[in-house]
Amino acid sequence: MSPTFRSLAVRNYRLFATDVRRDSLRYARAGVYPLDACAGIPEPLRERYFETRGDQLVARRTLRDAVTFAPHDLLTDPPFTQLSLVVCRNLLIYLDAEAQRHVISRLRSSLKEGGFLFLGTSESVADASPLFRSLHPRAGVFLARGTPSTGHSV
């Protein structure tokens, strides 16, 4: 096992998986995926975190128990706070410009200073330059600037 994975095992972390659709959360919570959808998962990780059952991979209970699955609407629900990483892929493309600005501001409020935001490859925080620094725009990776309490808004 690489040092990176070894160090992850001893760190204190919490994972939140959220969606507005409860059926999506039920599917994710079950942790059952077709083998072909998991082809990119390296074999050591597949062996450690999944069991193969026929033509499916099933997430081990230890992995599922590490994740809190909860309904959450970025437009209306209060943001989580002091997060190190937020992955929000392919949501902004479905929102109008005003809703995008609102969500980006909430995502910044969720992150602690120096936290990372991962967006979809066709999404950006271009209008939110006071809130984020682009680390890799083509990959959708951004770094939270300042503190959420600085009053920046987009």
Secondary structure, 3 states (H helix, E strand, C coil): CCHHHHHHHHCCCCEEEEECCHHHHHHHHHCEEEHHHHCCCCHHHHHHHEEEECCEEEECHHHHHCEEEEECCCCCCCCCCCEEEEEECCCHHHCCHHHHHHHHHHHHHHEEEEEEEEECCCCCCHHHCCCEEEEECCCCEEEECCCHHHCCCC
